[in-house]
Amino acid sequence: MDVSGNISSEQALGKQLQSMRQAAGLTQQQLCHQAGLSYSTLTKIERGAIKSPSIFTIQSIASALHTTLDSLVGDATAAHRRRKTKSISKSGVRFVYFDLNDCLIRFHTAGFTQLARDSGQPIDVVESVFWKYDGLVCRGEITLDELNTIWAERLGIMVDWKKYYLSAVDKMPGIDELVEWVAKQYRIGILSNTMPGFIDALQAQRTIPALPYDAIVDSSAVHALKPETKIYQIATSMAQVDPSEILLIDNDGSFLVGAEQLGWHTILFDSYQPEASIAGIRTALEPV
């Protein structure tokens, strides 16, 4: 940091690089191998210890991360600018993570019901497959196509679970206005146990608030699930703030406990009483 305590542009780039690497599920050693860099060079860049690293080095890193140079450097610059302009709450919060299911959106059992109806099988057969394999898909241990194949073998029809899921969710009442308000005051992100591609699909159909999130922690991309410590550590790194400056809004108490163990602030979201939850969140996040 500089003498005023602000994060430098080199540190901003380092933190952005670290966040993108972790989101890609790569260790430092793996990224070094793919980008053709020495381990010491990469670690120094991530620490912000190299002033103005070579453009060729950054381009190699961007290519290894399957992103563009402008995206890597531009996102770091934008994040650096946002960190300098956002507020802090009375309790010290600078970054707010929202859960996805039954927080940003309502997830109904209609998807299971429709799949049971289409296959002519009892709904308990449909749900038993889901609950057996959901965690494996959300962790990225098996693919969504593999889940669809397992379902197809059990139900006797072709299955596209993403289609059933997207048709069975809708916006949480009042959440758009809340998230837009929070985003004006603080940096925001999504932290979710979710299947590959679901967050992108929800954004595309505008079921979740259409905002430029500062961090999206997708369990299937980082290969960790709430309430495991690893996913909160990754989310902390991607937020680029101290753990004590992060708030998690989630409908699952066990997930909140996992966050609290790392020093995060937490608020339980009641999907059955969203208006009351939203009012409480607004009160808790009144800026200084």
N, C-alpha and C positions, 0 to 999 in steps of 0.2 A: 504494500500500500504506500501511497505518497504521504507526505508529512501531515496532510489534513485528514488522513484516515480513509480516503476514498480509494477504491480499487483502481489499479492502472489498466491501460488498454492491453498490456501484455498479460496481465492476470485475467482480464476478461476473455481474451483469446484462449488462454490455457484452460480456464474453467469450461468454456464452450466446447473445446476439443475433448476434454474429459467427459463431459455430458454426452456428446455425440458418440464417443467411443463406447461408453457404457450402455447407451441405448442400443447400439449395434451388437451388444453382447460380446465385445472383444476385450481381452486383457491387453495390457501395455505390450507384452511380448508379442502377442498375435498381431497387433497393429504395426509394430516395428517390422515384423517379417513381411507383412503385406505391403507396407509403404517403403521398404528398403532403407529404414533408418536405424541408427544405433539406439540402444535402450537409453543411454544417458541423454541423448538429444531430445527424445520424446518426453522423458520425465522433466527435463528442464523447461520445455515449452509448456507442459501442463502446469508447472509451478509458476509460470510467468517469469522465469529467471533469464530468458533470452530476449533481449531487446531487439525488435524488428527481425524476427527469424526470416530466413531466405524464402522468397516467393516460390522457389522450386520445391523447397521442403514442405511448405504449406499445401502446394498443389498435389504433391505425392500423398500427403495425409488425406486430403479431400477425396482423391481418387480411390484410396483404399477404403474410405468410409462410404463410397458410392454417393457422394454429394459433389457440389460444385465449389470452386474456390470462393465465388461471391457469396454462396450460401454460408460457408463456414466462417469467413471473415465478416460478412455482413450481419449474420446472426449475433456474432460476438459483439460487434459494434452497437447493434440495436439493444442487446441485453445490457451492455455497459451504460448506454444512455438511459434505459429504463431504471436501472438500479439507482441512478443519481436523481431521478425525478419522482419516484413513487413515495408513498407515505409510510408511516409506522403507526400501529394502533397503540392504545393506552397500555395494552398488555405486552407490547413489543413485537407484534406480528408484522412481518414484511412480505411474506409469501403465503398464499392460500391454495391448498390442494383440494379439489373436489373429487369425490367418488363418482362413479358412473351410474351403475344400476341402482335404482331406488334412491337416487340423489339428484343427479342431473336429468335422469329419465326414469320413467316408470316401466318396469319390466313385468309384463303380465304372463300368466300361464296360457294365454291364448295360442302361443306358438306350439306348445305341447298338444293342446286340444285339437288344433288344426292338423297337426302331423298324425295324431291318432285317428282322426276322421278320414284323412286321405289314405292311410294305410289299412284302415279297418281293424287296427289292433287296439287293445286296451291302453288307456293313457298311462297306467303304471308301467307298462313295458317300455313306452317311449321315455318316460322320466327315469327309469332305472338305468338306461343306457347313458342318458345325459349326466346324471350324478356320479356315475362310475368313472366317466372319462373327462368330465368338465375340467377338473384340476390339471389333468395331463395336457389338455389342449391349451389351457390358459397359461401354463408354464412353458409351453413350446416344446414339450417332450414328444407329443405326437401332433400331426397336422390336422387341420380342419377336414381335409379330404379323407383322412383315415377315419375320423369320427363319422363322417357321412357314409363311408363304406360299411362300418360296423352297424350303423343304424339300418342301412339298406339290407344287410344280411339278416337282421332281426325282424325287419318290418315287411320286406318283400317289395319295396318300391325304391326308386331313386330319391335321395334326400339331399337338399341344399339347406343346411341349418341356418346359414346367414340370412337367407331369404325369409325363413320362418321367423327368425329372431327380429329382423327389421320390421316385419309386419305386425309384430306383437308388442312393440314399444311405442311410447309417446312421450311428449315433453312433461316434465314435472311442473305443475301449475306454479307460476310466479318465478320460476328459476331463471328465465332469460333476464328479467329485470334485475334480479339479485346479482347474477354473475357480471352483468354489464356494470352495475354499481361498484362491485368489488374490484373489477378490472381497472376502473378509473382511479382507485385509491392504492391498489397493491398489485404486485406481480401474481399471476395465477397459473395453475396447472391442473392436469387431470392425473389421478393416481388410481389405477383400476386393475382388478383381476379380470382380464377379458381375453377373448379369442382373437387370433390374428386378423387384422383388417377391419375389425368391427368399429373401432373409433373413427377411422377414415370414412367408413360407410355412413356412420351416424352424422359426421360433419357434412358429408356430401348431400345428404337428404335433409340437413338442417334440423335434425331432431335434438341436437345439443347446441348450445349457444355458439353462433358463428363468430368467434373471436380469435385473435392471434395469441394462442396460449404460449406462455413462456417455457413450459415444460410439459411433456406428455409422457408419463411413465406407464407403459403398456407391459403387463406381466409377461405376455407371450414373447416380447422382444428382449426383455432383460432376464428372462428365465428364472423368475422368482415371484412368489405370491405373498400378498398380505395374509397373515400377520408376521411373515418371516422377516428377521432383522435385515437381511440383504436388500430387500426392495426399498426399505426406508432409507438405508444408507445411500443407495443409488439415487433415490428421490431427493435426498439432502444435497448430494453433489450437483444434481441438475438444477436445483433451486438456487444454488450459489449464494446461500446465506447460512448463518449459524442455525443449528437445529432448534434453538430456543426462539427463533424468529419465524418458524413455520407453523401454520395451522392446517389441520386435516379435518374436513367436513365429511362424515361417513355415516352410513346407516347401520353399520355393524360394530357393536361394542368391542368385540375381540380385535378388530382392526385398529380401533382407537387405542386400545391398550398397547398394542405393538408400537404405535407411534409415540405414545407417552414414554415408553421405555428409552427412547432416544432423546427425550427432552422436548418433543413437539407439543404444541397446544392442540386441543381437540374439541370438537363439538359434535354431538350425536344428532344426526338428521332423522327426523321422524317422517317417513314417507306417507303415513296416514294422516298427519297433521302438518302439511308443508307450510301453511301460512304461519303457524306458531314458530316453527323452526326458522323460517326466513326472518321473522321479526327478531328472534333471539340472535341470529347471526349478524344482522345489521347493528344491533346494540353492541355486541361484542367487538365489532370491527370499526366502531367510530374512531376516526383518526385523531391523533394528538392535535 
